[in-house]
């Protein structure tokens, strides 16, 4: 996904890291870059809002349970694969 506007941080990078951002699992410098990007990029902000809602829904449904670390890592890997696949597929369709 890209809004077509030039940004300091690429839209694809921001969306690939949105869960790390939401979970406070990235460094402060990276959080600042992502936050700045979200403030200026409407399409990414909308996608971030959707991801934030999904995270809140899962939290409500699962209560205070914590997923095992191996499961969390597998989910992160799968989400990254999906973002890369969607990005590659979008590029191929554009060509």
N, C-alpha and C positions, 0 to 999 in steps of 0.2 A: 504494500500500500504506500502510496506517495501522493501528497496533495499537489505536487507540481511546483511548489514553492521551494526556493533554496533555504536550507536551514543549517545551522552549525552542526547539528546532529541529525543524521538521516532518519526518516520516518520508520524505515524497516528496523533499524537498530533500536529505536525507542519502543516499538511494539514488541520486539523480541525480548526486551528486558522489563516490560511493564509489570510482570508478576514479581520480579526481584525488587522493583521500585515499591510496589504495594506492600511487600513483606519486609521492607527495610533491610534487604539483604545485599544491597550494593553500597559501595563507598559513597561518602558525602559528595565528592567531586562529581561522580556519575549521577547521583540523585539531583544535584544542581543542574547539570546539563539536561537531564530528562525533564525536570520540572519546568525549566525555561522553554524547552521545545513544546511541551504540552500547553503552556500559557499562550504560545503564538500560533499553534497549529490546530485549527478547528477539527479536521478529520481525525487526527490522533487523539485529541481530547475526547471526542465522541467515543472512539474505540476504547480509550482508557476508562471512560465512564461505564461502558458495558462490562469491561473486565472487573471493575470495582464492584459492580452489582453482582456479578457471578460469585466473586469472593465473599461478599456479604451473605448471599443466599446459602452458600456452602457452610459458612460459619453458623448461620441460624439452624440449619438442618443437622449439623454434626455436633452442635453444642460446644463443649470445651474439649472434645477429643482432639488428639494430635496424631496425625498420620506418621507412620514409621518413616525414618529417614530414607530408607531404600525406595519406598513408594514415592516420596516427594521427589527424589532424584530422577526416578523413571518418568514421572509426570513432567518435570522440567525438560528432560531430554525430548520427550514426545512433543511437547508444545513447541520447542525449538525446531524440531524436524518439520512440524506442520507449517510454521512461519516460513522456513526456508523453502518448503515445497510450494507454498502459495506464492512466494516471491518469484521463484523460478517459473512457475506456471504463468504468472502475470506477464513476465518478461517475454516468454515464448509467444503468448497471445498478442503482445504488442508488436512483435517482429513480424 
